[in-house]
Amino acid sequence: MLSSLLRNARLLRHRECRAEMSTSGHETICQRLEQQIRNMELRIQQGSSSTVNVDDITRRFHDAKTKFEEIQTMVKKMKKFSKDLQQILEEREGRYFRFRKEISKRINYFFIMNLSQRGYTGKLQVDHEKKQLLMQLNVDTSGASQDTHDVRSLSGGERSFSTVCFICSLWNLMESPFRCLDEFDVFMDLMNRKVAMKLLVEHAVQNQQRRQYILFTPQDMSHFNKKFKNMKIMQLEAPERNDDE
């Protein structure tokens, strides 16, 4: 850069000499050239007085380059990690939906099997998008009708029995150690109550390992002692009531 300024200064001096040889009308041009020469000489002096540490600039360059490469490597690793994480998330989401679909199929299967012990038919439809559970039953044991009906159109005993079947279906897919039902047979007729009680007790006996079943009912349960040895029945005494009550 300094050599370039010196060449420009020489060129301006040469122009000045040529200008002095010309007519007097070119005095203003010579004045401008002289001013430019002085400016260039001043710039040359300022450039020569400033000291530049080449080693310091080189060191700073290498430090910035090293830091840039480290950040670049980190960004690549983060992009790869984000891609792997997205792939894992998609795989887990796919397994979740397959598992949810399989659970819906299995609970419907167990529900149908439980209903068949009473001679009923039906199905469960689980709508995960709308978060709804539709229970359809056909209580015609003669087989004359294949139409299913919503549980709201059934009697109280039939609804209670279908609820017990549904609960037993859920229990087949759960791992909770304690399972309790309170007065589940209150609205059942004699036939539905016998089948529901048998269904619950047999389910408890078959799955009693590491689980405890507790059933509360106001009905008599003494006749089950002879068939199921692992079942214990505790009967509470009738509450004392005053005449005023």
N, C-alpha and C positions, 0 to 999 in steps of 0.2 A: 504493500500500500504506500509506503514512504517513497519507494523508487518511482511509483506512478506519479506522485505529487511532484517529485523533482523533475521528471520529464515534462510535466505540464508547465512547471515554472520556466524551464529552459525555452520551451516553445513560446511562452508569453514574452520572454525577453527578446527572442528572435523577432517576434511580431512588433515589439516596441522599436527595435532598431529599424525595421522596415518602415514603420510609421514615421519615425523622425526624418527619414529620407523623403517622405512624401510632402505634399503641400501643407500649408498652415491650417487648412480647413479640417484637418484630421486630428487636431489637438485633443478634442474631446474623446476620441477613441483611445489615444495614448493614455489619457488620464484614467479611463476605465481599466485599461490593461495594467497600469501601475497599481491600481487598487486591488485587482485580482491577484497580482503577484504578491502583494503584501499579505493578503488573506491566506494565500497558499503557504507562504513562509511561516505565518503564525500557526497554521494547522500542523505543519511539519514539526515545529518546535514543541507544540503540545503533544504530538504523537511520540516524539523521541523522549520526552520527559516522563511519560507514563510507563511504569514497569509492569510486565505481564509475567505471572508465575505459571509457566507451562506445566510443571509437575503437579501443581495444585489443580489446574484445570483437568489434567489427565486423570488424577485420582478421583475427582468429583464425577467425571464421566463414567469411570469404571464402577463406582459406588451406585450411581443411578442405574446403570445397565444391570448390575447384579440384583438390585431391588426390583427392577422391572421384570427380570426373568423369574424371580421368586413369586411375584404376584401373578405372572402369567401361568406358572405351574400350578399355583393354588386355584386359579380360576378354572383350569382344565380339570383338576380333581373335583372341584365343587360341581361342575357340569356333569361329570361322570357319576358322582354320588347322587345328584338330583335325578338323573336318568335311571339309575338302578332303583332308587326309592320309588319312582313312579311305576316302574315295572313290577316291583314287589306289591305296591298298593293295588295295581290292577289284578294281579294274581290272587291276592287275598280277597278282593271284592268279588272276583269270579267264584272262588271257593265258598264265600259267604252265601251268594245267591243259589249255588247248587245245594249247599247244606240246608238253606231255608226251604227250597223246593222239596228236598228229600224228607224233611221234617213234616211238611204238610201232607205228603203222600202217606207217611207212616202213621200219623195221627188219624187220618181218614181210614186207613186199613184197620187199626185197632178199634176205632169207633164202630165200624161195620161188624167186626167180630163180636164185640160186646153186645150190640143190639141183637145179633142172631141168637143169643142165649134166651131171649124172650120171644123169638120168632118175628122180631121187627126187622125192617130194612131201612136204610137211609144212607146219608153221606154228609160229609163236612166239606165246605168250600171256603178256603182262606184267600181273601183278597188283600194282598200285602200293600198294594198301591193305595187302596181306600181304607186300609186298616179295619176290615170288616170280617166277621166270621158268620157264615150262613149255615145253619143246621137244618137239614131236611130229613123227615121221618115218614115212614109208612107203617102204621100200626095194625094193618089188616093182616092178621095171622093166617087167614084162609087162603091167601094168595090170589083172590079174585081181582084185586086192584094193585097196579104197579105204580100208581101215582104217589108222589111224596108231597108232604105238606110242611109248612113252616111250624115250628114248635109252638108258636103263639096260638095256633088253632087246636092244640091238643088239650087234653084234660090235665088237671094238676098232677095226678099220679104219673101220667105218661111223660110230662115235662120233667118231673123229678127223676124218673128212671133214665131218661135221655141225658140229664145232667150228670148222673152218676156214671153213665157210660163214657161221657166226655171226660170226666175227671180221671177215670181209670186209664183212658187213652193218654192223657197228659202224664200221668204217673209212669207210664211205660217209657217215657222219654226224659224223665227227670232223675236227678241224683240227690235230691234233698233227703236227709236222714230221718226227718220227722214229717209225718203226713196225718192230718187231722180233718175230720168231718163232724159237723154238729147238726143233729136232727135232720139228716138228709132224707129220712123216710116218712116224715110227718104227713105228707099229702098223698102218699102212695096207697093203692089198694093192696089187698092181701097178696095177690099173685105177683104184682110188681115189686112189693117189698121183699118177698122171699127170694126172688131172682136177683134183686139189687144187693141184698145182704150177702147172698151166696157169692156173687161176683166180687164184692169188696173183700170178703174174708179169704176167698181163694187167691185173689190177687196179693193180699197181704202175706199169706202163707208161702206162696211161690217166690216172693221177692223180699222175704224177711231178713235176709243177710245184710247186716249193717244198716238196717232200717227199722223204724218203729211206727206202727200204725195205731192211731187213737180214734175210735169211733164213739160218738155220743148219740144216744137214742133213748127215747122214753119207752120203747117197746121191750118186750121180753127177749132175752138173748141166751137163756139157759140151755136151749136145745143144741147150741153149737159146741158145747163143751165136749161132747162125746166124739165128734168128728175131727176137731182140730185140737190137738193136744198142746200146741204152743200158744194157744189163745187164752188169755186171762180175762175173766169178766168180773167187774166190780160194780155192785149194785148199791145205790144210795138208798137210805131209808126215806120214806115219804115224809115231806115236811109237815110239821105240826101246825095246824091252823086253828085260830080262835073262832068261836061261833060268830063273832062280829064280822069276820072277813068273808 
